[in-house]
Amino acid sequence: MNTVIIGCQWGDEGKGKIVDLLALKNDVVVRFQGGNNAGHTVVVKDKTYKLHLIPSGILYPGKVCILGNGVVIAPDALLQEMESLVQAGHSMDSLYISERAHVIMPYHRAMDALEEKIKGDSKIGTTGRGIGPSYSDKVARCGIRMVDLLEADTLRKKLRSVFLSKEKIFQAWQEAWPFSLDDLVEKYTSYGKQLQSHIVDTSLLLEKLLKQKKTALFEGAQGTFLDIDYGSYPFVTSSNTLAGNACSGSGIGPTQIHKVLGVAKAYTTRVGEGVFPAELKNAIGDTLRSQGKEFGTTTGRPRRCGWLDLVMLKTAIRLNGINELCITKLDVLKGLSSIQICSGYSYKGSRLESIPASDEVYQKIEPIYETVNGWNEDISSCISFSDLPKNCQEYIKKIEKFLEIPVTLVSVGPERNQTIEHS
Ligand code: IMP
C-alpha cells in the first residue's frame, strides 16, 4: 500500500513527525515537490532534527529516501544537511536524488530577494530560498538540472545563456550581479562530484522497488493552500503541493497510489503574507503561538495563528482525495475555556459554497463560527482516545462529522510515542 501524506492547511501541520512515524512501516520515502523552503522538526528521544530537504525516513537505517524530479535542490544546502545527519550517526547510502530535479542556483536566491523588493507592499513573504525563481526557470526551459552538474562543459554552456539574460535584469534594477561564470561552474561541478553516487533515474529506481513489493510513502511539503493552482494565489509557493503531484513529481502513475492521509493542525497557522479568515490577532493567537512554539523551522518567523477552519479542510479533502485525517498539536489547545471552529464563510450576507478564487473576495469573507467547550487537562501523556477529556473527544468527533472522513491519528506532543491511533 503506497500512501501520500499531505498538509491540509498552509504548511507546518506537523507532517514531519507523522512521516517519521509512518516511515517505520514503509520501505521508501519520497519527496516530490518544493525545496529547502520546507522545514520538518522531528524529535527522537533527546535529539531534535530540523530537516529541510531530506525525507525524515532517513532517521531509520535502511529506508530508501528519494528526492524526486519535482523537487528543486540547493546542492549546498543538501550537502550541509547530509553532513549534519552523518555527524549524528545516520548513513546517506540509501539517499537518491533525481537527475531531472532542478537546481537552485545562487542567482535564484538573489532573484527571490529582488522580486520581493520590487513587489514592495504586495510582497509574498517567501522563505528567500530561491524556490520561485528556480521553478520559473524550469518552466521557462532555462533551468539547470542535477544531471548538468555532472558535466562541466554542459553546465558552462547552459550558464552562459542564463547569464546573458539575468545579468541584464539585475542591471536594469541597478542591482549588483556578483556571480562569475567560472566560479559557478567550478563550485557546482564540485557539488556534482560530491553528490554523483546519489544522482540516479529515481523513476526507474521507484519502479524497481515497487515491483519488489516495497511500499512507499510520498511526503508532501508545504500544504494544500500554498498550492500554485488551488492555494490562495498569489500568496503561494511555486509548485503543486497537492497529492496528484506525487505522481508527476516522482515519475510514477496514479494507479500506484492507494491512500492519501491528510494532516491538519488542531488550529490554523500561516507564515508569510496572504488571506487568513480565522486569524486571531489577539491574546488567544499569542497563546497559541507560545504554547505551540509557532515559529518557522526554516526562517524562524513567528507564525500567524487562528482557529481551525473546516472550510479549508473540506476543500483539502476534495482537492487531494484524502481518505483519512491526522490531527496534530491537539495538546496546544489546553486551557481555553471555549474554542471556536470556522464552519462556513459568508460574503455580502450570503453563505459561500466554496473558497473564492479571487484573493480580493477571499480577503473580504466573514468566517462563520461554532463554539465548543475547551479543556484544562494536560493530554500530552494520553495513549488512547478514551484517555482524552470528554470535551477533547467531542472536538475530534465534531471534525469527523463535518468532514465525513475518519480522524485515524491524533498527535498530542512532538515525540514519536505521543500519537494516538483512533479507529
Ligand atoms: P516560497 O515557497 O519560499 O516561494 O514562499 C512562498 C510562500 O510559501 C510564503 O508565504 C512562505 O512563507 C510559504 N512557505 C513556503 N514553504 C513553507 C513551509 O514549508 N511551511 C509554511 N509556509 C511555507
Boltz pocket constraint, residues with backbone or C-beta under 6 A from the ligand:
constraints:
  - pocket:
      binder: B
      contacts: [[A, 10], [A, 11], [A, 12], [A, 37], [A, 38], [A, 39], [A, 124], [A, 125], [A, 126], [A, 127], [A, 128], [A, 129], [A, 130], [A, 131], [A, 132], [A, 221], [A, 222], [A, 226], [A, 235], [A, 236], [A, 237], [A, 238], [A, 271], [A, 272], [A, 273]]
      max_distance: 6.0
